[in-house]
């Protein structure tokens, strides 16, 4: 028994010494060298909401920032995009630059209310539209009011973050932030009537 215990202790000691090798550390949220953080339209909208008179990227600059980071960007492991649906309705995808202009318009409205019944168009630019469609029974019997920037623009920003396609179009929907009764859609002009 003694002969068995000594080799076992020697192996355990060697294992712990090998396990003590220094490993480079990265702090949580820090990216490794060469990784690029993906541009976020939700963050862009949040910045406009937080400081409406501040200096922000124009829609064109936001579009270019996305394009510059989308190919080389990485998302944190385990990123989950709850509720966002990227749709594939034939002919329903909106040009991404036009959708960005719609989002910028809504974010710039500040605290102006957006009213919604069964469906409401919030913004149109070029061939892109942002709509709100009632998702609950409440919307069919009464009118709901949302803050355009805080609810509608953020939801549209999330659709942009998740559903932008390689062909430079976007199509999808997300529930309005702050309320689950309105589904915010980005679509090609004329798809929702």
RAMO-V391466 format. One record per run of one state. SS is the DSSP state (H for helix, E for strand, C for the rest). FROM is the first residue (numbers start at 1). TO is the last residue. If there is no record, write none. Layout:
BEGIN
{{SS | FROM | TO} {SS | FROM | TO}}
END
This chain:
BEGIN
{{C | 1 | 1} {H | 2 | 18} {C | 19 | 35} {E | 36 | 37} {C | 38 | 40} {H | 41 | 50} {C | 51 | 58} {H | 59 | 70} {C | 71 | 72} {E | 73 | 74} {C | 75 | 84} {E | 85 | 86} {C | 87 | 93} {E | 94 | 95} {H | 96 | 108} {C | 109 | 112} {E | 113 | 116} {C | 117 | 118} {E | 119 | 125} {C | 126 | 127} {E | 128 | 134} {C | 135 | 137} {H | 138 | 141} {C | 142 | 143} {E | 144 | 147} {H | 148 | 163} {E | 164 | 164} {C | 165 | 168} {E | 169 | 170} {C | 171 | 171} {E | 172 | 175} {C | 176 | 181} {E | 182 | 188} {C | 189 | 193}}
END
